[in-house]
Amino acid sequence: MKGVIAIVGVLMMVSAQDRPPKTAQSVWDQGVAAKGGREALRAVRTFVVRESAVYEDAQPYASGLKRTVVCQPPNGWWEFEDYRPGRFGFSAHVADLETGAEWFSQGVKATLRMKLKDSIVPYWMKEVQLVYFLETAALHPTPIRLVEGSDADAVEVDAGGLPAVVHFDRTTHLPMRIEMTRSVQLPPGRVTSTKYLYSVSSYRDVSGLKLPSRMRIDSSSPRDVDFQVNVDIDPALFRTPPTNVTSPDAWRKFLRDLPPNR
């Protein structure tokens, strides 16, 4: 019996020696493959994300959240947040980063925001791609180095100027946690940074990709998540002020205006 154990131990040592050492790039590539492969991920050009959460301790201001994001990276952003029947009500947020136009409304009149350089939309744009997809047609993060971790393989990446650390499950190679830092410049020349931790789980197949159906930001209530990938979207959606937008499905009206061959 001892001889068998010794042989097994030797075989395990030889097998471990034959495996190439882990690098930031190899761990990242494993994660990309587990998500569905680089070709499939970089084919993602548009998507719709729906998030919903129940808030037990925020009444009467918000009993829950329903959030819909329609995104065409790297520039088009349409978002609807709904806290009803809570007092926070609902709001729509639309931006076209190419033209620099950004609007916010709570149903009736849309307000044009003039300081896009201070906008949170560029952060959100990269956040939603990295957290849910890792890579897309518009986002190609660069692995920098491995980070020591106890329960996961962690890789520091540069996501288009946004620093992040992605923790991959060692068995499935799918992302478990994503740490991101948002930096904002303040006058006179000061910078403030805020770190966020996104936990993702309960993966399922969506259009050939492995996408999470549960997400949590820091210690907030968990969100249920579902997706539509590569939806036809009229660019006019992102260039139209969200006046009288009261529903998360308001973006769909632009689908009726698409040419028949779209």
C-alpha angles and dihedrals in degrees: 000000000000089000091055092049090049092051092049090050092051092048091051091051092049091048091050091049091051093056114090115242117266117258132183089254095048093049091047091049090051089054092048090050091049090052091057105283136288095271093055094044094048089050088067105106103153134016144172119218124192119193127183132181139172118228113203098179104038102074135158088024097048128359089180146332132251112185128181121189123188109191137183104177138247096021116006120087129169120169136174122190120190124189096163133173082030121091092252087074117185140305142189125217123190131177140173105196091189093064096028094237120141130171137186128193142168096208108292117046124021117222119214114226114215102190104069091160087070093045123122091213096090088055092046091048092058094036096058092046095048097041096047106026109015090211135025138167088279103035123060108168118204116226110228110176145333116264122211112254135166102216105019146033104258125199127190111218140181106228099193094307094326114112116222143159118216119200114207126201107246093221105040096023088220120134115269102174136010122198115201133179123209115198123197125190115229129190129293092033096291123140127210121195129200124193123213130191118208118194116197129187148142096067122201137175116271118172091333094313132107105236128172120248093196129054135171129188111213107310097331124124113291117257128219110224136197133174148208114198129206095003117175106254127181108228087224087077090073094043097051121089110240095241113166091001104154103151136062088230094057090104090067094072088076090061090068090060095057118112114260093250090060 
